[in-house]
């Protein structure tokens, strides 16, 4: 049984012939001692619990610091990877554009060469046709049947 300080203040010990009654005083002292031991034990338990909680708090703070460091490192790594990916993408796009320009130049050169070849062949064909047209009247002069006489 625990006795509170307020209860102790209101205890009235009866007086006997030579002072306070011994049995009542002994009983009150036993109650006070038991109460004091209980409070003392509770205080020690609370101190132990406070030490335990301080240890856990220190551990959690260390864990929080580690998690913050990890998070900052992860964010930094993500930014670096993102920047590297952007640089690589820019390089790929630059290479693709350069290759596209090269392909376009080659295609234009090939087109120009084909147009030139077609022009040359057209000129040769016209020259051959002109040569045939010039040769045809001379063949009629030699008595070869013309196309008009053959058709008739």
BELFENNOR-V95818 format. One record per residue. N is the residue number from 0. RES is the residue in three letters. PSI is psi in whole degrees, -180 to 180 (NA if undefined). OMEGA is omega in radians with two decimals (NA if undefined). D_FIRST is the distance of its C-alpha to the first C-alpha in Angstrom with 2 decimals. Layout:
n={N N}
res={RES RES}
psi={PSI PSI}
omega={OMEGA OMEGA}
d_first={D_FIRST D_FIRST}
This chain:
n={0 1 2 3 4 5 6 7 8 9 10 11 12 13 14 15 16 17 18 19 20 21 22 23 24 25 26 27 28 29 30 31 32 33 34 35 36 37 38 39 40 41 42 43 44 45 46 47 48 49 50 51 52 53 54 55 56 57 58 59 60 61 62 63 64 65 66 67 68 69 70 71 72 73 74 75 76 77 78 79 80 81 82 83 84 85 86 87 88 89 90 91 92 93 94 95 96 97 98 99 100 101 102 103 104 105 106 107 108 109 110 111 112 113 114 115 116 117 118 119 120 121 122 123 124 125 126 127 128 129 130 131 132 133 134 135 136 137 138 139 140 141 142 143 144 145 146 147 148 149 150 151}
res={UNK UNK UNK UNK UNK UNK UNK UNK UNK UNK UNK UNK UNK UNK UNK UNK UNK UNK UNK UNK UNK UNK UNK UNK UNK UNK UNK UNK UNK UNK UNK UNK UNK UNK UNK UNK UNK UNK UNK UNK UNK UNK UNK UNK UNK UNK UNK UNK UNK UNK UNK UNK UNK UNK UNK UNK UNK UNK UNK UNK UNK UNK UNK UNK UNK UNK UNK UNK UNK UNK UNK UNK UNK UNK UNK UNK UNK UNK UNK UNK UNK UNK UNK UNK UNK UNK UNK UNK UNK UNK UNK UNK UNK UNK UNK UNK UNK UNK UNK UNK UNK UNK UNK UNK UNK UNK UNK UNK UNK UNK UNK UNK UNK UNK UNK UNK UNK UNK UNK UNK UNK UNK UNK UNK UNK UNK UNK UNK UNK UNK UNK UNK UNK UNK UNK UNK UNK UNK UNK UNK UNK UNK UNK UNK UNK UNK UNK UNK UNK UNK UNK UNK}
psi={129 142 129 159 -33 -41 -40 -36 -27 5 130 111 137 146 144 -162 -41 17 -149 154 126 -46 -43 -41 -44 -42 -42 -42 -40 -44 -42 -43 -45 -42 -43 -42 -40 -46 -42 -44 -43 -40 -42 -43 -42 -38 -43 -43 -39 -43 -43 -45 -36 -42 -44 -40 -44 -43 -43 -37 -40 -42 -42 -44 -44 -43 -40 -45 -43 -43 -44 -42 -42 -42 -43 -44 -40 -43 -41 -43 -40 -44 -42 -42 -39 -43 -43 -40 -42 -41 -42 -43 -42 -45 -42 -40 -43 -43 -38 -41 -41 -45 -41 -44 -44 -42 -42 -42 -42 -42 -46 -40 -41 -41 -41 -44 -42 -41 -43 -45 -39 -43 -42 -41 -44 -41 -41 -40 -41 -39 -40 -42 -39 -35 -28 -46 -33 -28 -33 -33 -30 4 12 141 138 174 -31 -39 -32 -35 -26 NA}
omega={3.13 3.14 -3.10 3.10 3.12 3.12 3.13 -3.13 -3.08 3.12 3.09 3.12 3.13 -3.13 3.07 -3.10 -3.09 -3.13 -3.13 3.13 -3.01 -3.08 3.14 3.12 3.12 3.12 3.11 3.11 3.10 3.12 3.14 3.13 3.13 3.13 -3.13 3.10 3.13 3.13 3.13 3.13 3.12 3.12 3.12 3.10 3.12 3.10 3.09 -3.14 3.11 3.09 3.13 3.14 3.07 3.11 3.12 3.12 3.10 3.14 3.14 3.09 3.09 3.10 3.10 3.13 3.12 3.12 3.09 3.13 3.13 -3.14 3.12 3.12 3.13 3.11 3.13 3.13 3.13 3.11 3.12 3.11 3.13 3.13 3.12 3.11 3.11 3.11 3.12 3.12 3.10 3.12 3.14 3.13 3.12 3.11 -3.13 3.11 3.13 3.12 3.10 3.09 3.13 3.13 3.12 3.11 3.14 3.14 3.10 3.13 3.12 3.09 3.12 3.12 3.13 3.07 3.10 3.12 3.12 3.11 3.13 3.13 3.11 3.12 3.11 3.13 3.10 3.13 3.13 3.11 3.10 3.12 3.11 3.12 3.13 -3.13 -3.10 3.12 3.13 3.09 3.10 3.12 -3.10 3.07 3.07 -3.13 3.14 -3.10 -3.12 -3.13 3.09 -3.09 -3.09 NA}
d_first={0.00 3.79 6.56 9.84 13.16 14.50 12.04 12.91 16.52 16.50 15.17 18.26 18.62 21.41 24.37 26.15 29.61 29.04 26.14 22.51 21.22 20.05 17.49 15.68 15.94 14.78 11.63 11.07 12.10 9.73 6.72 9.07 10.10 7.02 6.68 10.45 10.79 9.00 11.32 14.10 14.01 14.02 16.82 18.70 18.47 19.78 22.49 23.53 23.69 25.70 28.04 28.48 29.25 31.63 33.40 33.74 34.98 37.52 38.62 39.04 40.94 43.20 43.70 44.54 47.02 48.58 48.90 50.49 52.90 53.73 54.29 56.53 58.44 58.87 60.11 62.50 63.78 64.27 66.24 68.32 69.06 69.97 72.28 73.85 74.42 76.03 78.29 79.25 79.97 82.10 83.99 84.58 85.82 88.10 89.50 90.04 91.85 94.02 94.86 95.62 97.99 99.65 100.09 101.44 103.91 105.06 105.45 107.46 109.61 110.21 111.01 113.41 114.99 115.38 116.88 119.24 120.19 120.73 122.90 124.89 125.37 126.38 128.91 130.22 130.48 132.33 134.58 135.27 135.97 138.23 139.98 140.44 141.75 144.22 145.23 145.77 148.78 150.47 150.08 151.82 154.62 155.23 155.69 152.34 151.39 148.98 146.02 147.86 150.71 148.43 146.51 149.74}
